[in-house]
Amino acid sequence: MIDRETLCDLEAEQALCGIALTDNAAADEALAVLRPEAFYRDAHRRIWQAVATLRGRRSGCDVLTVADALQAAGAEQAVPATYLPALAQSAPSPAMVLQYAEMVREANARREVVRAAKAAIAIAQDPKRDVRDVLAAASEGLRGVAEAAAAGDGPERLSDLLAGALQDIEAVYDGRVEPGLATGIPMLDRVTAGGLRRGEMFVLGGRPSVGKSSLAQDIATFVAARYGGVFFASAEMPRRTVALRGLSAESGIDGRRFSGRKGGLDPYLSDRDWPVLSDALGRLSEKGRGLWVDDQSRTMDAIAAQTRRLHAREPLCLLVVDHLQHLRAPDHAENRTQAVGRMAAECKDLAVGLGIAVLALSQLRRMAPGEERKPRLSDLRESGDIEQIADAVLLLHRPGGEVPPPLCEVECALLKQRNGEVAGFGLWHERATGRWYDAGTRPGVRAARPVAGDAS
């Protein structure tokens, strides 16, 4: 029974240690799901560590061998000489070993919740800490407790996983489930065999002003309209700018006109533009119901906390991070390479942990003056970890000079794909509206249309 004051279950701890001293097979079962740190009493932690050490060497466990292991570890003073025989003599049936292990684990989880809450209180009481970082730290602490508590289920046999794998294959074959999240970019969906996959991290890289954010927003809007549940975390643009860009792409109106005043010197909306804008507003409002935009989460911890909060309220299928190099590192002791690598790892953790796709944008290093070449994976700025962690990497390249034309040809190179082949294809980017076109068509041709403009 769990004690209200200490939040421990000493009887379960004693029963578990006693079983380990009398039945090696039962000890192995419990060792697979319970760490020494889960025990409240120091003597029990040391006994469990000794049992783990012995079984790790394939040695038998009993009162004598565990006593020797405790002495070798210098822990014999923490465990009275008469304690081990008493535990072994009062050991319950080995058949109950997993039930006792669960009782010890549950008590430990409660203590960890209290510990995380106290840590959050200490951070909240520091007036120098930003309130968003405080909330992110509190959420991260409780998440760690939840993940640690869930991790005790242990591994599964491959043979037990095959039936579920076959069901997944059949669901895709029958058309009941799509293999990935379609992006609305036909060539990208084709070379990735279905689009962005849940549980995977997709990196979209490019040099400044090549159109990374624009393409990512088009994909986010398409996915939100088709599947719902997209979180667009913008560390580069205010959320109002994201909305204006969306309206420009949906309407086909030059976004610069939105800031012009009637009769002024700058371009402004004409009388014919207003009905077009009104129609686009209605369509985008419908598409954007499942698209959440945030420009306030400026650290990866804050984005992770916000992602989990949204996912708990309404399941997400895609997180877009725009972009990694614009995020702040909460630990100022880290250099930027370490910080960006850690952020990339957290993106991957979110993808796997929540079962969502993550599209993370990344800058590439600037080329030296006079240098003109296609980007390589090694150009990913400030971190080689991005390339290693990502499941797929798509790099954008705009051939030509520094001043791009209104209609740009953009080369897209899928240089890494963990579960597929590398490939390349081309797109057209209309900079004034942010629209993207398939390489086979161009604006001005009646048949041309944006490749990511329709979710149906």
C-alpha positions as CSV (number, residue, x, y, z in Angstrom):
1,M,0.0,0.0,0.0
2,I,1.3,3.5,-0.9
3,D,2.1,5.6,2.1
4,R,0.5,9.0,1.8
5,E,3.4,10.9,3.3
6,T,6.4,9.3,1.6
7,L,4.5,8.1,-1.6
8,C,6.3,4.7,-1.4
9,D,5.1,1.1,-1.1
10,L,7.6,-0.6,1.2
11,E,5.8,-3.9,1.3
12,A,5.9,-4.2,-2.5
13,E,9.6,-3.3,-2.5
14,Q,10.3,-5.9,0.1
15,A,8.3,-8.5,-1.7
16,L,10.1,-7.8,-5.0
17,C,13.6,-8.0,-3.4
18,G,12.6,-11.2,-1.7
19,I,11.4,-12.8,-4.9
20,A,14.6,-11.8,-6.7
21,L,16.6,-13.6,-4.0
22,T,14.7,-16.8,-4.5
23,D,13.8,-17.1,-8.2
24,N,16.2,-16.0,-11.0
25,A,13.6,-16.2,-13.8
26,A,11.2,-14.0,-11.9
27,A,14.0,-11.6,-11.2
28,D,14.7,-11.3,-14.9
29,E,11.1,-10.5,-15.6
30,A,11.1,-7.6,-13.1
31,L,14.5,-6.3,-14.1
32,A,13.2,-5.8,-17.7
33,V,10.6,-3.2,-16.4
34,L,12.1,-1.7,-13.3
35,R,15.3,0.3,-12.6
36,P,17.0,0.5,-9.2
37,E,16.1,4.2,-9.0
38,A,12.4,3.3,-8.8
39,F,12.9,2.0,-5.2
40,Y,12.3,4.5,-2.4
41,R,14.4,2.8,0.4
42,D,18.2,3.0,-0.2
43,A,18.7,-0.6,0.9
44,H,16.3,-1.8,-1.7
45,R,17.9,0.3,-4.4
46,R,21.3,-1.2,-3.6
47,I,19.9,-4.8,-3.5
48,W,18.2,-4.3,-6.8
49,Q,21.3,-2.9,-8.4
50,A,23.3,-5.9,-7.1
51,V,20.7,-8.3,-8.6
52,A,20.9,-6.4,-11.9
53,T,24.7,-6.7,-11.9
54,L,24.7,-10.4,-11.1
55,R,22.1,-11.2,-13.7
56,G,23.9,-9.1,-16.3
57,R,26.9,-11.4,-15.8
58,R,24.5,-14.4,-16.0
59,S,25.3,-15.2,-12.4
60,G,22.7,-16.7,-10.1
61,C,21.1,-14.6,-7.3
62,D,20.6,-15.8,-3.8
63,V,21.3,-14.4,-0.3
64,L,25.0,-15.2,-0.4
65,T,25.8,-14.0,-4.0
66,V,23.9,-10.8,-3.4
67,A,25.7,-10.2,-0.1
68,D,29.0,-10.6,-1.9
69,A,28.0,-8.2,-4.6
70,L,26.9,-5.6,-2.0
71,Q,30.3,-6.0,-0.3
72,A,32.2,-5.6,-3.6
73,A,30.2,-2.4,-4.3
74,G,31.0,-1.1,-0.8
75,A,27.3,-1.1,0.1
76,E,27.3,-3.7,2.9
77,Q,26.8,-1.0,5.5
78,A,23.6,0.1,3.9
79,V,22.0,-3.3,4.1
80,P,22.1,-5.1,7.5
81,A,23.5,-8.6,7.5
82,T,20.2,-10.1,8.7
83,Y,18.1,-8.2,6.2
84,L,18.7,-10.4,3.1
85,P,17.8,-13.7,4.8
86,A,14.6,-12.1,6.2
87,L,13.6,-10.9,2.7
88,A,14.2,-14.3,1.2
89,Q,12.3,-16.1,4.0
90,S,9.2,-13.9,3.6
91,A,9.2,-13.8,-0.2
92,P,5.8,-14.3,-1.8
93,S,5.0,-16.4,-4.8
94,P,7.2,-15.6,-7.9
95,A,4.0,-15.6,-10.0
96,M,3.2,-12.2,-8.5
97,V,6.5,-10.6,-9.5
98,L,5.1,-8.3,-12.3
99,Q,2.2,-7.1,-10.1
100,Y,4.7,-6.1,-7.4
101,A,6.9,-4.4,-10.0
102,E,4.0,-2.4,-11.2
103,M,3.2,-1.3,-7.6
104,V,6.7,-0.1,-7.1
105,R,6.7,1.7,-10.5
106,E,3.5,3.5,-9.8
107,A,4.7,4.7,-6.4
108,N,7.9,6.0,-8.0
109,A,5.9,7.8,-10.7
110,R,3.9,9.7,-8.1
111,R,7.1,10.8,-6.4
112,E,8.5,11.9,-9.7
113,V,5.4,14.0,-10.4
114,V,6.0,15.7,-7.0
115,R,9.6,16.3,-7.9
116,A,8.8,17.8,-11.3
117,A,6.2,20.0,-9.7
118,K,8.7,21.3,-7.1
119,A,11.3,22.0,-9.9
120,A,8.6,23.9,-11.9
121,I,7.8,26.0,-8.8
122,A,11.5,26.8,-8.3
123,I,11.8,28.0,-11.9
124,A,8.5,30.0,-11.7
125,Q,9.9,31.8,-8.7
126,D,12.9,33.1,-10.7
127,P,11.8,36.5,-12.0
128,K,14.6,36.5,-14.6
129,R,13.1,33.5,-16.4
130,D,10.7,34.3,-19.3
131,V,7.2,33.0,-18.6
132,R,7.1,31.0,-21.8
133,D,10.3,29.2,-20.9
134,V,8.8,28.6,-17.4
135,L,5.7,27.0,-18.9
136,A,7.8,25.0,-21.4
137,A,10.1,23.7,-18.6
138,A,7.1,22.7,-16.4
139,S,5.5,20.9,-19.3
140,E,8.7,19.2,-20.2
141,G,9.3,18.0,-16.7
142,L,5.8,16.3,-16.5
143,R,6.2,14.9,-20.0
144,G,9.5,13.2,-18.9
145,V,7.7,11.6,-16.0
146,A,4.9,10.4,-18.3
147,E,7.3,8.9,-20.8
148,A,9.4,7.2,-18.1
149,A,6.3,5.7,-16.7
150,A,5.2,4.4,-20.1
151,A,8.6,3.1,-21.0
152,G,8.2,0.2,-18.7
153,D,6.2,-1.9,-21.1
154,G,9.4,-3.2,-22.6
155,P,10.2,-4.5,-26.1
156,E,8.1,-6.8,-28.2
157,R,9.0,-9.9,-30.2
158,L,9.3,-9.4,-33.9
159,S,7.0,-12.3,-34.5
160,D,4.3,-10.5,-32.4
161,L,4.7,-7.4,-34.6
162,L,4.2,-9.0,-37.9
163,A,0.4,-9.3,-37.8
164,G,0.1,-5.6,-37.3
165,A,2.6,-4.9,-40.0
166,L,0.5,-7.0,-42.5
167,Q,-2.6,-5.1,-41.5
168,D,-0.9,-1.9,-42.3
169,I,0.2,-3.2,-45.8
170,E,-3.4,-4.4,-46.5
171,A,-4.9,-1.0,-45.4
172,V,-2.6,0.9,-47.8
173,Y,-3.2,-1.7,-50.6
174,D,-7.0,-1.5,-50.2
175,G,-6.9,2.4,-50.2
176,R,-8.3,2.6,-46.7
177,V,-5.1,4.4,-45.5
178,E,-2.7,6.6,-47.4
179,P,1.0,5.7,-47.0
180,G,1.8,9.3,-46.1
181,L,0.5,12.8,-45.9
182,A,0.1,14.1,-49.5
183,T,1.8,17.5,-49.8
184,G,0.0,18.7,-52.9
185,I,3.3,18.7,-54.8
186,P,2.8,15.8,-57.3
187,M,6.5,15.2,-57.9
188,L,7.3,15.3,-54.2
189,D,4.5,12.9,-53.4
190,R,5.8,10.6,-56.2
191,V,9.4,10.5,-55.2
192,T,8.6,10.0,-51.5
193,A,6.0,7.3,-52.3
194,G,3.1,9.1,-50.7
195,G,4.4,12.3,-49.1
196,L,5.3,13.1,-45.5
197,R,5.2,10.1,-43.2
198,R,4.1,10.1,-39.6
199,G,6.8,9.3,-37.2
200,E,9.4,10.8,-39.5
201,M,11.3,14.1,-39.7
202,F,11.5,15.8,-43.1
203,V,14.0,18.6,-43.6
204,L,13.5,21.3,-46.2
205,G,16.7,23.3,-46.7
206,G,17.7,26.2,-48.8
207,R,19.7,29.4,-48.9
208,P,18.0,32.7,-47.8
209,S,15.1,33.9,-50.0
210,V,14.9,30.7,-52.1
211,G,11.3,30.1,-51.0
212,K,11.5,27.6,-48.1
213,S,8.9,29.3,-45.9
214,S,6.5,29.8,-48.9
215,L,6.7,26.2,-50.0
216,A,6.3,24.9,-46.4
217,Q,3.2,27.1,-45.9
218,D,1.7,25.8,-49.1
219,I,2.2,22.2,-47.9
220,A,0.9,23.1,-44.4
221,T,-2.3,24.6,-45.9
222,F,-2.8,21.6,-48.2
223,V,-2.3,19.1,-45.4
224,A,-4.6,21.0,-43.1
225,A,-7.4,21.1,-45.7
226,R,-7.1,17.5,-46.5
227,Y,-6.3,15.9,-43.1
228,G,-6.7,18.6,-40.5
229,G,-4.4,19.0,-37.4
230,V,-1.4,21.1,-38.6
231,F,0.8,23.3,-36.3
232,F,2.9,25.9,-38.1
233,A,5.5,27.2,-35.6
234,S,6.9,30.4,-37.2
235,A,10.1,31.7,-35.7
236,E,10.8,33.8,-38.8
237,M,7.5,35.6,-39.6
238,P,4.8,37.2,-37.5
239,R,1.5,35.2,-37.6
240,R,-0.2,38.1,-39.5
241,T,2.4,37.8,-42.2
242,V,1.7,34.1,-42.5
243,A,-2.0,35.0,-43.0
244,L,-1.3,37.6,-45.6
245,R,1.0,35.2,-47.5
246,G,-1.7,32.7,-47.4
247,L,-4.2,35.1,-48.9
248,S,-1.8,36.1,-51.6
249,A,-1.2,32.5,-52.7
250,E,-4.9,31.6,-52.5
251,S,-6.1,34.7,-54.5
252,G,-3.2,35.0,-56.9
253,I,-2.9,38.8,-56.0
254,D,0.5,40.3,-55.6
255,G,1.0,40.5,-51.8
256,R,2.6,43.9,-52.1
257,R,-0.7,45.4,-53.0
258,F,-2.1,44.5,-49.5
259,S,0.0,47.3,-48.0
260,G,-0.8,50.0,-50.6
261,R,-3.2,52.8,-50.1
262,K,-5.8,53.8,-52.7
263,G,-4.5,56.7,-54.8
264,G,-1.0,56.3,-53.3
265,L,2.3,55.8,-55.1
266,D,2.7,52.1,-54.1
267,P,0.7,49.4,-55.8
268,Y,-2.8,49.0,-54.3
269,L,-5.9,46.8,-54.7
270,S,-8.0,47.6,-57.6
271,D,-11.8,47.4,-57.7
272,R,-11.5,44.1,-59.5
273,D,-9.2,42.6,-56.8
274,W,-11.7,42.9,-54.0
275,P,-14.2,40.2,-55.2
276,V,-11.3,37.9,-55.9
277,L,-9.8,38.6,-52.4
278,S,-13.2,38.0,-50.9
279,D,-13.6,34.6,-52.6
280,A,-10.1,33.6,-51.6
281,L,-10.8,34.6,-48.0
282,G,-13.7,32.3,-47.9
283,R,-11.8,29.4,-49.3
284,L,-8.8,29.9,-47.1
285,S,-11.0,30.2,-44.0
286,E,-12.4,26.8,-44.7
287,K,-8.9,25.3,-45.5
288,G,-7.3,26.9,-42.4
289,R,-9.7,25.5,-39.8
290,G,-7.2,22.8,-39.0
291,L,-4.1,25.0,-39.3
292,W,-2.7,26.5,-36.1
293,V,-0.1,29.3,-36.4
294,D,2.1,30.5,-33.6
295,D,4.9,33.1,-33.6
296,Q,5.5,33.3,-29.9
297,S,7.2,29.9,-29.3
298,R,10.9,30.9,-29.8
299,T,12.6,27.9,-28.3
300,M,12.3,24.2,-29.3
301,D,11.1,23.4,-25.7
302,A,8.3,25.9,-26.1
303,I,7.3,24.5,-29.5
304,A,7.3,21.0,-28.1
305,A,5.1,22.0,-25.2
306,Q,2.7,23.8,-27.5
307,T,2.6,20.8,-29.9
308,R,1.8,18.4,-27.1
309,R,-0.9,20.7,-25.8
310,L,-2.6,21.0,-29.2
311,H,-2.2,17.3,-29.9
312,A,-4.0,16.5,-26.6
313,R,-6.8,18.8,-27.5
314,E,-7.1,17.8,-31.2
315,P,-4.8,15.2,-32.7
316,L,-2.2,16.7,-35.0
317,C,-0.8,15.0,-38.1
318,L,1.9,17.6,-39.1
319,L,4.3,20.0,-37.3
320,V,6.1,22.7,-39.3
321,V,9.1,24.4,-37.7
322,D,10.2,27.6,-39.6
323,H,13.1,27.4,-39.0
324,L,15.6,25.7,-36.8
325,Q,18.3,28.4,-37.0
326,H,16.0,31.2,-35.8
327,L,15.1,29.4,-32.6
328,R,16.8,30.4,-29.3
329,A,18.8,28.0,-27.3
330,P,17.7,28.1,-23.6
331,D,21.1,26.8,-22.5
332,H,23.5,29.6,-23.3
333,A,26.5,27.3,-22.5
334,E,25.8,25.3,-25.7
335,N,27.4,26.4,-28.9
336,R,25.1,26.8,-31.9
337,T,26.1,23.5,-33.5
338,Q,25.2,21.6,-30.3
339,A,22.0,23.7,-29.9
340,V,20.7,23.2,-33.4
341,G,21.6,19.5,-33.2
342,R,19.6,19.1,-30.0
343,M,16.6,21.0,-31.6
344,A,16.7,18.6,-34.6
345,A,16.7,15.6,-32.2
346,E,13.7,17.1,-30.3
347,C,11.9,17.4,-33.7
348,K,12.5,13.7,-34.3
349,D,11.4,12.8,-30.8
350,L,8.1,14.7,-31.4
351,A,7.6,12.8,-34.6
352,V,8.1,9.4,-33.0
353,G,6.5,10.1,-29.7
354,L,3.3,11.7,-31.1
355,G,3.1,9.7,-34.3
356,I,3.1,12.9,-36.5
357,A,5.1,14.1,-39.4
358,V,7.6,16.9,-38.7
359,L,8.7,19.3,-41.5
360,A,11.7,21.3,-40.2
361,L,13.1,24.1,-42.2
362,S,16.9,24.8,-42.2
363,Q,19.1,27.4,-43.7
364,L,22.1,26.4,-45.8
365,R,25.5,28.1,-45.6
366,R,26.0,31.0,-47.9
367,M,28.3,30.4,-50.9
368,A,31.6,32.2,-51.2
369,P,31.6,35.2,-53.6
370,G,31.7,34.0,-57.1
371,E,30.8,30.4,-56.2
372,E,27.9,28.9,-58.0
373,R,27.1,25.3,-57.3
374,K,24.2,23.1,-56.2
375,P,23.8,22.6,-52.5
376,R,25.0,19.5,-50.7
377,L,23.9,17.9,-47.4
378,S,27.1,19.2,-45.8
379,D,25.8,22.8,-46.4
380,L,23.1,22.4,-43.8
381,R,24.0,25.3,-41.5
382,E,25.3,25.0,-38.0
383,S,24.8,21.3,-37.6
384,G,25.8,18.0,-39.1
385,D,23.3,16.3,-36.8
386,I,20.4,17.6,-38.9
387,E,21.5,15.3,-41.8
388,Q,22.0,12.3,-39.5
389,I,18.7,12.7,-37.6
390,A,16.4,13.5,-40.6
391,D,14.6,10.7,-42.4
392,A,14.5,12.8,-45.6
393,V,16.2,16.0,-46.7
394,L,15.0,18.1,-49.6
395,L,17.2,21.0,-50.7
396,L,16.0,23.9,-52.8
397,H,18.3,25.7,-55.3
398,R,17.6,28.7,-57.5
399,P,20.0,28.9,-60.4
400,G,21.1,32.4,-61.5
401,G,22.1,35.6,-59.8
402,E,21.3,37.2,-56.5
403,V,18.3,39.2,-57.9
404,P,15.7,36.6,-58.9
405,P,13.1,37.2,-61.6
406,P,9.4,37.4,-60.7
407,L,9.1,33.8,-61.9
408,C,11.9,31.5,-60.6
409,E,12.8,28.0,-61.6
410,V,13.7,26.1,-58.4
411,E,15.6,22.9,-58.5
412,C,14.5,20.4,-55.8
413,A,16.9,17.7,-54.8
414,L,15.8,14.9,-52.5
415,L,19.4,14.1,-51.3
416,K,18.4,11.7,-48.4
417,Q,15.5,9.4,-48.0
418,R,15.9,6.7,-45.3
419,N,13.2,4.5,-46.8
420,G,13.6,5.3,-50.5
421,E,15.7,6.6,-53.4
422,V,17.2,10.0,-53.9
423,A,15.7,12.0,-56.7
424,G,15.4,15.5,-58.3
425,F,12.7,17.5,-59.9
426,G,11.8,21.1,-60.7
427,L,9.2,23.7,-59.7
428,W,8.3,27.2,-60.7
429,H,7.9,29.8,-57.9
430,E,5.9,33.0,-58.5
431,R,7.5,35.3,-55.9
432,A,4.8,38.0,-55.9
433,T,2.1,35.6,-54.8
434,G,4.1,32.8,-53.2
435,R,2.5,30.3,-55.5
436,W,4.3,27.1,-56.7
437,Y,3.7,25.5,-60.1
438,D,4.6,22.2,-61.5
439,A,7.7,22.3,-63.8
440,G,5.5,21.3,-66.8
441,T,3.4,24.4,-66.6
442,R,3.9,28.1,-66.2
443,P,1.7,31.0,-65.0
444,G,0.0,32.8,-67.9
445,V,-0.9,29.5,-69.6
446,R,-4.6,28.9,-69.1
447,A,-4.1,25.3,-68.0
448,A,-1.5,26.2,-65.4
449,R,-2.6,26.1,-61.7
450,P,-0.8,26.0,-58.4
451,V,0.3,22.5,-57.5
452,A,-0.7,22.9,-53.9
453,G,-3.7,25.0,-54.3
454,D,-6.5,22.4,-54.1
455,A,-6.9,19.8,-51.4
456,S,-9.6,17.9,-53.1
